[in-house]
Amino acid sequence: MWISRFSWLFFLLLISLCSAPLQGFNARAAKADVGVILDLETTIGKIFKTCISMAIEDFYSKHGNYSTMIVPHFRDARTDAVASASAAIDLLKNTQVMAIFGPQRSIQADFVIDIGGKVNVPIISPATTPNLSPKASPYFIRSVWCSSSQARAIAAVVKTFGWREVAFIYEDSKYGGGLLPFLTDLLQTSNALVSYQSVVSPSAGDDQILKELYEIKTKQTRVFVVHLGPALASRFFKKAEEAGMMSKGYAWIIADSLTSFLDSVDSETIEAMQGVVGVKAYIPRSFELKNFTKRWSKRFHKDNPDMDRTGLNVFGLWAYDSITALAEAIERVGVTSPRFRKPVNRENLTVLEATGTSDTGPSLVGLIRNFRSKGLSGDFHIANGQLQPSVFEIVNVIGKGEKRVGFWTETYGITPKLETDDDIRHLGAIVWPGETTVVPKGWEIPTSGKKLKVGVIVREGFSEFSKIERNAETNAVELTGFCIDVFKGLLDFMPYAVPCEFSPLQKHDDRIKDYTTLFGYVFGEQKYDAVVGDVTITAKRSEYLDFTFPYTESGVAAVVPIKDSKRKNAWVFMKPLTTCLWLTVGAFFVFTGFVVWVLEHRINKEFRGPPLQQVGMIFWFSFSTLVFAHREKVISNLTRFVMIVWVFVVLVLTSSYTASLTSMLTVQQLQPTITDMYDLIKNGAYIGYQDGSFVSELLNNMKFDSSKLRSYTSVEEYDETLSKGSRNGGVDAIVDELPYIRIFLSKYCHKYTMIGPTYMTPGFGFAFPKGSPLVADVSRAILKLKEDEKMVRISRTWFKEEKECLSSDGSMITSESLSLDSFKGLFLIAGLSSSSALAIFLFTFLYEHRYIWTSTAPIKQKLYGLARVFNQEKDYAPSLSSKTQTQIVLAQSPEINSTSCDQQGMLSQDEVFSAASSTQHV
């Protein structure tokens, strides 16, 4: 009895547990049949099935009062397009479904979308290829991000690391090739390109994959973008590791269709993919997502116990949110009966035509094609039938999984953090293939490939720029020179390898004389891919050539003979100092002598005597300090202070004067025979220029007489013709570009000099055919080379200045007169010291004789009295205070007494002088 009662309770409990998932469902809800076409034997198909089933259960558990309920009808497409179409027709004809979710492959979806369009049934497909457009098919809703949306993120990663070429490896299907045109266009905006495309068939064997990898390895690019399905990608990366292409120097970027499935990839594949960078849709974390993931994992692995590594990905979340959106739309539209409107004329109709058209389809598709909600995947926003992309997450395959290294958004581009106000535009630390943190440069010298044909202009003269030499050891012909070394040097700064083959364009070829004809021959007949040499960039040449940035500064100036004009005049000793400085020195000599006389006059007998003798002393004492010949001893400490400063000033002045005069008497002064290029035009002088140079056109434009223009080819010819002069069959000046002039003057600086004005030109550049893709990269490489020490070393190698040529224009250094600006500080110190000493003396003198200037006598009498006192000789007794001295003066002056002062209110003039006289005899 007890056992029977326990069995009954256990049965009731079991019934309640089995019915628990159905709690909250409306038993009277109208059944909305929805077809689901999936490849149920694939991993993604199984993920979709679990997510769709849970979405329906979760939705109606929360909305138990809804009047409609989705009933899913699953069909297995078996990865076949025909089977997908057959399943769709079966669902439409026999089940009369209101909508179809799937198929998941692009080639399958293409058929089913057409079928849905004919019967007005919405097709919600996770097909990612951009070849299927919701705009072209009004009943097609893409429930995932289009694969073209990730092209911006991939291109941003390529741009971040400065790579200029990538190889695109994709699956031979509509899915694989759909990304290519979008990626190509976006890379071009960043001055990058897809240099190689590799198509891999889904049915390719391991041997075929390995063969294709070896073919890719022969190319120079080492950056690969992979757009393969998970199954094919797994085999591909294992073979890439076998081919040695997962090592240092390689960079791999995988698309989201593979990155999103890294959780489901086996450990052996993950091991082979170490260092790979991938992009995928970013899913924000939430409590609902965390809870669902746990429930999904438990249910999925219960249904598929042999798939332990498989994890939930964004495609499953999008399927979950898509079914939620469909359930909301069906609730608003309702379920009608009959569901399909049959055609009136049923004769000679196909099975699909006989099915009719859906009554609810037009209303239902309008709601789904523009839907927005907060789903498990985040902001689930379908607009015009397309799920809108938002944020891409960038990950790095490390260890047993992936590590997030940054994000990409349309607003901020690449950022290390999702929410940031900084202008930081880089990714976090990445471990690249080969377990290195060094960013791959993106290219290597290819094992096979086309070389760049470079024509080198070789001249007979000015061989420093380019010349032909024969190797003494190998007897091989070699091209050397400044221009060639610069071109070879910049190749190290190129973002990819550029193998070159140099060929000379020598002057014995008549076409070298006319650059227009030369470049027409070189590029017009596609003989060469570039021209290296001392080629000046001009506006005319740029009409049919593309030039790089100039690698030398340039301009056009003239070289003329110089004449030796040493300063042999009688007044050369006055030249070291400017007139203003001479006057200032003289003024300070007089001022300093005056200050010393004031300080020493009362206490030093050598500074006393008749007025003329004292005036002479002022000049003698200060000027004698020039040669330190003054013998007069000074007594006052203030005088000693002044003299210390003044002697230092005199020492600096005499040293500077001696050095400047020595330089003027010993350094050669070079003066040009002609000082301005315009004088050449006025004088009708003969002018020389370099043969083949554009300077001849410039001279004609400057109105030079063309009959007086003569061409030359070497620095030796320049020297010879300038030495002769116009009167002897030579020229008066050579007009050429600055690089050639500097080479000429470095050898003949003692005979010639450069005159202006200098007409600026862009400089030397490397020439390429119009539209050459190399121009931009070579120009950037030139800028990097010019900022590097390597450019300095190249210049020093080919342009060595002679030791006696000290200035950059070839003339000798001349000595200039010293100006007041060089000694302003020195005179300021001397002036302040002398003025301070004079001020201290005057303050002390007036304080000692304050009884005079504080009296009520007229100003004139006071000044006269002070002058008389100053003129009197005074015994220098520092220990005697001024107060004691004044008392002595007053005691010895009977004419001055307090009574008379009080009565008369002032002293008479004689009394003042008498008082002053008595002080003298103390």
ZAKOLRO-406524 format. One line per field, with one value per residue (C-alpha): x, y, z. Coordinates in steps of 0.02 Angstrom, whole numbers, padded with zeros to 5 digits. Layout:
% ZAKOLRO-406524
u <- c(X ...) $
v <- c(Y ...) $
w <- c(Z ...) $
This chain:
% ZAKOLRO-406524
u <- c(00000 00139 00235 00079 00051 00236 00228 00078 00166 00321 00214 00132 00303 00368 00218 00246 00430 00394 00264 00373 00444 00268 00217 00164 00118 -00053 -00132 -00259 -00127 -00135 00004 00121 00217 00395 00516 00698 00819 00992 01140 01104 01262 01377 01434 01352 01191 01182 01220 01079 00955 00987 00979 00816 00732 00783 00730 00553 00542 00613 00503 00337 00386 00398 00244 00119 -00028 00019 -00111 00014 00153 00290 00300 00469 00484 00667 00733 00909 00983 01133 01248 01163 01081 00953 00907 00881 00765 00671 00649 00584 00456 00399 00377 00279 00169 00132 00155 00116 00243 00232 00421 00581 00742 00891 00978 01148 01255 01255 01232 01085 01007 01014 00887 00774 00768 00700 00570 00516 00500 00380 00261 00284 00360 00501 00668 00776 00949 01119 01208 01348 01398 01367 01317 01146 01069 00911 00886 00869 00758 00617 00576 00756 00812 00996 01004 01194 01321 01367 01544 01587 01566 01726 01829 01849 01915 02037 02098 02122 02232 02337 02354 02399 02555 02602 02591 02575 02535 02429 02387 02203 02165 01982 01866 01809 01626 01507 01542 01732 01749 01618 01740 01874 01809 01768 01936 02029 01943 01971 02154 02181 02121 02266 02392 02394 02344 02300 02455 02405 02245 02239 02079 02061 01925 01824 01856 02044 02155 02301 02424 02335 02332 02518 02557 02462 02553 02722 02665 02615 02782 02873 02790 02866 02716 02710 02540 02393 02206 02114 01928 01893 01761 01809 01829 01937 02035 02080 02166 02242 02333 02400 02478 02540 02635 02705 02763 02856 02739 02687 02860 02941 02911 02736 02572 02402 02233 02076 01898 01754 01680 01833 01874 01699 01724 01893 01804 01750 01917 02020 02177 02291 02226 02242 02422 02454 02371 02481 02510 02360 02260 02072 01921 01748 01588 01597 01462 01441 01434 01271 01191 01062 01200 01298 01144 01094 01270 01266 01094 01142 01303 01213 01078 01192 01315 01171 01104 01280 01389 01529 01559 01645 01747 01603 01553 01418 01463 01388 01301 01199 01154 01098 00988 00913 00875 00808 00679 00632 00604 00502 00393 00358 00311 00197 00106 00071 00016 -00080 -00113 -00239 -00333 -00310 -00131 -00103 -00207 -00225 -00220 -00387 -00326 -00244 -00209 -00029 00047 00209 00209 00270 00141 00002 00052 -00008 00052 00054 -00079 00026 00193 00189 00141 00260 00412 00384 00396 00550 00650 00649 00663 00762 00777 00899 00945 01074 01193 01175 01092 00998 00953 00885 00866 00806 00823 01006 01070 01175 01357 01429 01592 01723 01835 02017 02095 02263 02276 02391 02410 02251 02135 02121 02166 02080 02201 02084 01926 01872 01726 01672 01687 01859 01939 02070 02074 02147 01990 01809 01767 01907 01923 02107 02178 02265 02251 02345 02319 02380 02533 02524 02624 02657 02698 02865 02826 02892 02824 02917 02792 02825 02883 02762 02879 03036 03144 03048 03123 03060 02982 03001 03141 03122 03215 03307 03393 03542 03595 03785 03880 04060 04077 04020 04048 04012 03827 03838 03976 04023 04164 04237 04262 04446 04411 04261 04289 04103 04033 03962 03862 03909 03882 03786 03618 03633 03684 03535 03417 03489 03483 03299 03256 03290 03149 03022 02876 02910 03053 03098 03228 03313 03412 03517 03561 03664 03597 03761 03794 03856 03673 03609 03444 03529 03549 03363 03277 03105 03157 03252 03106 02989 03103 03130 02950 02853 02924 02920 03106 03126 03020 03120 03261 03397 03520 03545 03373 03302 03115 03034 02854 02875 02945 02810 02681 02739 02831 02795 02934 02970 03006 03176 03322 03437 03410 03443 03442 03526 03668 03824 04010 04134 04322 04384 04521 04640 04618 04718 04693 04857 04798 04872 04718 04701 04732 04563 04467 04456 04328 04176 04162 04027 04137 04287 04183 04114 04288 04353 04207 04235 04421 04380 04240 04347 04493 04373 04304 04479 04529 04375 04410 04596 04603 04586 04695 04827 04961 04992 04817 04840 04925 04884 04718 04802 04908 04753 04662 04814 04815 04634 04680 04850 04798 04652 04738 04899 04801 04799 04979 04973 05102 05021 05138 05026 04977 04797 04747 04557 04477 04341 04475 04549 04378 04354 04526 04503 04348 04425 04585 04482 04384 04546 04616 04465 04465 04650 04642 04493 04574 04737 04648 04541 04687 04793 04654 04635 04820 04842 04678 04655 04508 04423 04314 04215 04248 04059 03943 03772 03702 03608 03776 03811 03658 03705 03884 03835 03954 03978 03894 03931 03810 03807 03769 03597 03537 03373 03477 03488 03300 03311 03445 03341 03192 03302 03338 03519 03586 03575 03725 03832 03785 03911 03889 04018 04020 04147 04225 04391 04307 04227 04398 04478 04345 04329 04518 04519 04376 04266 04410 04508 04370 04306 04162 04143 04027 03957 03772 03725 03631 03697 03751 03864 03928 03976 04073 04163 04203 04263 04407 04435 04379 04539 04499 04309 04160 03971 03863 03675 03534 03497 03347 03269 03222 03138 03298 03344 03212 03189 03079 02940 02809 02645 02533 02671 02613 02792 02804 02715 02813 02981 02943 02908 03066 03166 03099 03147 03320 03350 03308 03433 03621 03642 03606 03745 03868 03822 03848 04016 04072 04044 04062 04225 04275 04457 04537 04579 04399 04322 04156 04007 04008 04192 04262 04387 04328 04345 04366 04232 04250 04200 04041 03970 03845 03985 04037 03874 03882 04062 04031 03877 03981 04116 03990 03895 04054 04123 03956 03929 04099 04069 03897 03968 04105 03984 03866 04008 04079 03912 03875 04042 04010 03825 03850 03877 03731 03612 03648 03530 03654 03605 03630 03769 03867 03840 03906 04053 04091 04084 04200 04325 04318 04339 04490 04579 04705 04655 04761 04697 04660 04528 04524 04470 04282 04198 04117 04287 04354 04207 04232 04415 04368 04244 04366 04502 04388 04360 04260 04129 04036 03865 03821 03851 03759 03608 03609 03638 03558 03701 03890 03974 04070 04239 04194 04153 04316 04407 04326 04375 04554 04569 04521 04670 04792 04723) $
v <- c(00000 00118 00070 00098 00271 00318 00263 00373 00526 00491 00482 00650 00729 00660 00730 00902 00903 00852 00987 01123 01188 01217 01323 01496 01444 01488 01322 01411 01510 01497 01391 01488 01363 01418 01320 01300 01237 01196 01083 00983 00878 01029 01116 01281 01191 01108 01273 01356 01219 01231 01421 01424 01298 01391 01559 01495 01421 01576 01696 01613 01580 01768 01806 01674 01786 01799 01734 01656 01529 01478 01295 01256 01129 01078 01014 00951 01027 00911 01051 01036 01179 01067 00985 01158 01209 01046 01069 01246 01190 01050 01171 01294 01167 01043 01144 01318 01400 01587 01612 01513 01530 01475 01403 01447 01435 01570 01453 01369 01534 01599 01466 01480 01671 01661 01534 01642 01793 01702 01652 01810 01716 01800 01710 01747 01683 01689 01691 01821 01846 02022 01942 01914 02084 02122 02272 02159 02032 02113 01952 01919 01968 01942 01897 01915 02050 02052 01989 02151 02249 02174 02240 02408 02326 02216 02365 02465 02327 02326 02515 02515 02412 02503 02353 02397 02228 02081 01913 01865 01681 01634 01489 01451 01493 01640 01653 01660 01782 01906 01998 02027 02181 02274 02235 02286 02456 02494 02445 02562 02709 02667 02652 02464 02331 02148 02090 01907 01804 01621 01522 01360 01236 01167 00994 01020 00885 00913 00896 01030 01147 01119 01152 01316 01367 01339 01447 01585 01570 01619 01790 01938 01980 01902 01970 01854 01883 01718 01700 01515 01410 01331 01154 01206 01332 01197 01092 01248 01311 01139 01132 01312 01261 01112 01230 01339 01487 01504 01567 01736 01865 01807 01894 01808 01895 01788 01845 01839 01679 01588 01698 01672 01483 01477 01405 01257 01223 01073 01098 01041 01179 01308 01256 01281 01453 01531 01717 01737 01899 01890 02005 01961 02043 02111 02049 02155 02060 02051 01948 01878 01822 01739 01646 01593 01532 01415 01347 01331 01238 01115 01081 01077 00953 00846 00837 00821 00731 00704 00892 00942 01087 01173 01338 01467 01601 01760 01672 01569 01729 01813 01662 01676 01861 01832 01706 01828 01963 01842 01794 01978 02010 01857 01912 02081 02009 01858 01690 01684 01538 01493 01550 01547 01621 01495 01550 01558 01466 01305 01230 01197 01263 01211 01146 01314 01412 01297 01333 01514 01666 01700 01817 01871 01878 02061 02124 02008 02052 02237 02217 02106 02207 02356 02291 02345 02274 02239 02057 01936 01994 02175 02305 02195 02316 02261 02402 02374 02188 02194 02169 02324 02302 02402 02355 02229 02146 02109 01955 01867 01677 01638 01478 01377 01515 01696 01861 02026 02160 02299 02357 02438 02559 02665 02821 02797 02663 02557 02581 02476 02504 02514 02674 02800 02988 02979 02993 02824 02728 02566 02388 02302 02189 02053 01892 01856 01688 01625 01684 01860 02031 02113 02170 02082 02204 02121 02068 01971 01955 01831 01667 01707 01859 02002 02127 02313 02372 02532 02639 02738 02898 02898 03056 03083 03227 03239 03054 03080 03060 02902 02809 02640 02542 02371 02259 02214 02044 01983 02092 02130 02300 02394 02554 02668 02847 02959 02938 02749 02738 02846 02735 02577 02656 02700 02520 02475 02592 02522 02428 02281 02207 02286 02181 02291 02267 02418 02458 02608 02744 02813 02976 02900 02864 03018 03010 03062 03240 03270 03219 03225 03100 02997 02975 02943 02802 02733 02735 02743 02578 02509 02478 02524 02541 02686 02805 02847 02988 03175 03211 03380 03390 03519 03564 03517 03345 03311 03317 03148 03077 03046 03108 03060 03187 03269 03187 03339 03525 03623 03790 03879 04003 04067 04037 04174 04200 04290 04418 04429 04593 04594 04744 04838 05016 05132 05128 04941 04952 05041 04898 04775 04884 04972 05161 05145 05031 05148 05296 05193 05136 05315 05378 05245 05286 05469 05425 05302 05427 05560 05444 05396 05581 05625 05483 05522 05713 05761 05626 05584 05714 05634 05688 05869 06017 06148 06123 06075 05946 05871 05861 05776 05655 05605 05554 05484 05373 05288 05267 05205 05054 04992 04936 04932 05075 05179 05208 05317 05233 05242 05263 05251 05079 05141 05182 05010 04932 05036 04993 04806 04807 04926 04827 04671 04769 04831 04654 04587 04732 04721 04532 04545 04686 04591 04434 04529 04629 04472 04388 04535 04543 04356 04285 04303 04411 04347 04461 04404 04486 04501 04519 04488 04377 04524 04606 04464 04512 04696 04661 04538 04410 04234 04107 03922 03787 03598 03500 03418 03523 03619 03772 03819 03843 03947 04060 04088 04134 04259 04347 04293 04302 04122 04152 04181 04020 03878 03701 03598 03426 03418 03519 03519 03605 03729 03775 03790 03902 04014 04037 04098 04222 04290 04384 04224 04111 04060 04121 04245 04136 03960 03945 03777 03689 03697 03514 03531 03701 03631 03490 03615 03736 03595 03573 03752 03859 03963 04025 04041 04088 04079 04233 04260 04273 04088 04026 03887 03723 03568 03466 03293 03156 02980 02965 02836 02810 02900 02810 02702 02634 02643 02833 02861 02724 02780 02961 02909 02805 02958 03060 02923 02908 03097 03090 02949 02960 02847 02995 03095 02953 02937 03124 03123 02975 03061 03246 03271 03454 03503 03559 03732 03760 03808 03885 03800 03910 03880 04049 04076 04140 04329 04424 04550 04703 04685 04779 04856 04714 04595 04700 04773 04668 04713 04900 04883 04807 04941 05081 05017 04991 05165 05250 05158 05210 05390 05391 05322 05455 05597 05535 05524 05695 05782 05699 05754 05933 05939 06099 06186 06121 06126 06310 06447 06518 06533 06379 06462 06499 06321 06244 06363 06320 06132 06155 06248 06111 05974 06064 06068 05929 05810 05697 05520 05460 05323 05307 05488 05505 05639 05707 05735 05820 05940 05984 06023 06134 06229 06246 06319 06441 06590 06677 06542 06532 06486 06659 06740 06600 06620 06807 06819 06656 06615 06621 06746 06685 06729 06637 06479 06486 06524 06371 06266 06330 06286 06107 06095 06127 06002) $
w <- c(00000 00046 -00111 -00220 -00143 -00170 -00353 -00381 -00308 -00411 -00569 -00532 -00501 -00667 -00760 -00682 -00731 -00910 -00928 -00850 -01015 -01077 -00929 -00983 -01161 -01227 -01272 -01384 -01480 -01669 -01738 -01854 -01959 -01998 -02104 -02052 -02185 -02117 -02149 -01994 -02009 -01997 -01838 -01879 -01928 -01759 -01671 -01769 -01726 -01539 -01539 -01640 -01528 -01371 -01446 -01475 -01300 -01215 -01314 -01276 -01097 -01076 -01183 -01128 -01176 -01360 -01481 -01600 -01579 -01699 -01741 -01821 -01961 -01980 -02146 -02183 -02342 -02336 -02401 -02570 -02666 -02750 -02586 -02511 -02652 -02638 -02451 -02477 -02605 -02489 -02344 -02451 -02534 -02396 -02237 -02305 -02193 -02158 -02169 -02195 -02096 -02199 -02293 -02220 -02377 -02510 -02657 -02570 -02518 -02697 -02753 -02601 -02609 -02786 -02731 -02584 -02697 -02812 -02671 -02563 -02416 -02316 -02323 -02171 -02216 -02129 -02298 -02287 -02469 -02538 -02703 -02624 -02600 -02499 -02614 -02766 -02676 -02576 -02482 -02429 -02253 -02209 -02025 -02011 -02052 -02235 -02263 -02355 -02192 -02122 -02268 -02181 -02023 -02120 -02223 -02063 -01990 -02148 -02142 -01957 -01989 -02149 -02264 -02448 -02526 -02471 -02547 -02539 -02514 -02532 -02556 -02733 -02703 -02699 -02514 -02535 -02680 -02620 -02508 -02640 -02735 -02574 -02495 -02654 -02661 -02477 -02484 -02630 -02524 -02406 -02550 -02532 -02655 -02675 -02766 -02779 -02771 -02725 -02751 -02653 -02696 -02549 -02619 -02639 -02569 -02452 -02596 -02696 -02546 -02515 -02698 -02693 -02534 -02614 -02760 -02640 -02553 -02713 -02709 -02618 -02510 -02337 -02282 -02315 -02294 -02280 -02317 -02302 -02216 -02048 -02116 -02265 -02160 -02034 -02167 -02248 -02093 -02050 -02223 -02206 -02050 -02145 -02285 -02159 -02184 -02002 -01954 -01922 -02058 -02104 -02060 -02073 -02059 -02053 -02091 -01966 -02038 -01970 -01820 -01747 -01750 -01661 -01508 -01613 -01698 -01640 -01539 -01679 -01793 -01654 -01631 -01817 -01815 -01680 -01716 -01832 -01818 -01845 -01852 -01791 -01732 -01556 -01437 -01280 -01117 -01020 -00882 -01005 -01124 -00983 -00923 -01098 -01138 -00989 -01036 -01220 -01181 -01069 -01198 -01350 -01276 -01215 -01394 -01469 -01343 -01470 -01495 -01334 -01405 -01493 -01416 -01445 -01572 -01641 -01785 -01661 -01565 -01725 -01764 -01589 -01612 -01788 -01727 -01589 -01719 -01826 -01677 -01640 -01821 -01832 -01674 -01752 -01920 -01855 -01933 -02074 -02148 -02284 -02282 -02470 -02607 -02747 -02929 -03018 -03172 -03115 -03285 -03343 -03182 -03100 -02924 -02860 -02960 -02899 -02720 -02738 -02642 -02456 -02387 -02238 -02328 -02386 -02212 -02123 -02229 -02204 -02014 -02019 -02146 -02029 -01852 -01700 -01526 -01385 -01410 -01346 -01483 -01429 -01539 -01661 -01801 -01969 -02096 -02274 -02251 -02191 -02014 -01981 -01926 -01782 -01693 -01746 -01620 -01669 -01590 -01590 -01585 -01438 -01340 -01333 -01390 -01436 -01354 -01389 -01451 -01505 -01590 -01751 -01765 -01910 -01803 -01725 -01832 -01743 -01554 -01411 -01307 -01359 -01266 -01273 -01291 -01336 -01510 -01490 -01652 -01626 -01570 -01415 -01409 -01542 -01547 -01731 -01811 -01751 -01573 -01605 -01560 -01704 -01835 -02001 -02134 -02255 -02392 -02432 -02585 -02692 -02745 -02919 -02998 -03120 -03090 -03110 -03264 -03221 -03352 -03287 -03376 -03390 -03440 -03492 -03370 -03190 -03159 -02975 -03015 -03120 -03210 -03279 -03197 -03228 -03077 -03067 -02990 -03091 -03247 -03241 -03289 -03139 -03126 -02982 -02929 -02811 -02900 -02904 -02721 -02673 -02773 -02696 -02524 -02533 -02577 -02395 -02344 -02467 -02388 -02505 -02603 -02771 -02863 -02992 -03151 -03201 -03381 -03443 -03557 -03620 -03707 -03868 -03898 -03991 -03898 -03737 -03800 -03810 -03650 -03729 -03861 -03733 -03615 -03759 -03814 -03639 -03581 -03743 -03803 -03625 -03625 -03442 -03287 -03213 -03255 -03128 -03149 -03129 -03202 -03152 -03117 -03232 -03271 -03453 -03415 -03287 -03427 -03493 -03340 -03158 -03044 -02865 -02730 -02762 -02674 -02694 -02673 -02830 -02916 -03059 -03032 -03121 -03093 -03137 -03115 -02960 -02935 -02788 -02694 -02534 -02424 -02452 -02417 -02284 -02174 -02159 -01971 -01956 -02039 -01895 -01805 -01875 -01861 -01729 -01625 -01641 -01577 -01434 -01381 -01386 -01284 -01150 -01143 -01107 -00986 -00888 -00880 -00815 -00680 -00622 -00615 -00510 -00390 -00371 -00390 -00206 -00131 -00264 -00304 -00475 -00527 -00474 -00550 -00681 -00777 -00940 -00852 -00771 -00940 -01013 -00868 -00906 -01084 -01044 -00901 -00991 -01161 -01082 -01020 -01201 -01181 -00991 -00985 -00848 -00700 -00593 -00431 -00379 -00197 -00190 -00181 -00297 -00426 -00408 -00439 -00595 -00658 -00633 -00744 -00870 -00889 -00926 -01059 -01136 -01138 -01232 -01355 -01394 -01416 -01534 -01631 -01649 -01711 -01837 -01906 -01922 -02018 -02135 -02172 -02198 -02270 -02455 -02510 -02666 -02770 -02923 -03089 -03112 -02962 -03039 -03176 -03250 -03284 -03404 -03506 -03506 -03558 -03693 -03620 -03685 -03572 -03552 -03497 -03480 -03637 -03631 -03485 -03477 -03430 -03614 -03617 -03457 -03532 -03689 -03581 -03488 -03654 -03669 -03846 -03908 -04023 -03869 -03781 -03784 -03716 -03621 -03541 -03399 -03259 -03353 -03501 -03381 -03311 -03481 -03558 -03404 -03399 -03579 -03559 -03699 -03780 -03808 -03869 -03699 -03590 -03450 -03347 -03332 -03290 -03218 -03078 -02901 -02885 -03037 -02980 -02809 -02890 -03002 -02860 -02748 -02871 -02928 -02781 -02787 -02963 -02971 -02866 -02878 -02903 -02895 -02906 -02883 -02982 -02881 -02964 -02887 -02893 -02954 -02953 -03017 -03171 -03196 -03331 -03309 -03184 -03109 -02939 -02875 -02874 -02708 -02618 -02689 -02639 -02460 -02459 -02517 -02372 -02249 -02327 -02316 -02131 -02105 -02083 -02234 -02350 -02267 -02291 -02475 -02502 -02415 -02518 -02686 -02647 -02552 -02532 -02550 -02388 -02452 -02507 -02342 -02391 -02471 -02627 -02662 -02612 -02470 -02304 -02286 -02124 -02079 -01967 -01785 -01742 -01584 -01567 -01520 -01368 -01303 -01146 -01113 -01127 -01018 -00878 -00896 -00898 -00746 -00643 -00682 -00656 -00491 -00426 -00478 -00395 -00232 -00230 -00262 -00126 -00001 -00050 -00034 00131 00203 00151 00185 00288 00122 00018 00169 00198 00141 00017 -00167 -00278 -00376 -00218 -00155 -00316 -00319 -00139 -00173 -00322 -00215 -00084 -00219 -00290 -00123 -00089 00047 00152 00130 00306 00299 00488 00510 00505 00406 00562 00644 00489 00485 00668 00635 00488 00594 00741 00631 00542 00658 00522 00535 00701 00757 00812 00645 00559 00669 00647 00462 00406 00285 00261 00152 00000 00078 00237 00143 00049 00215 00295 00149 00157 00340 00300 00185 00327 00449) $
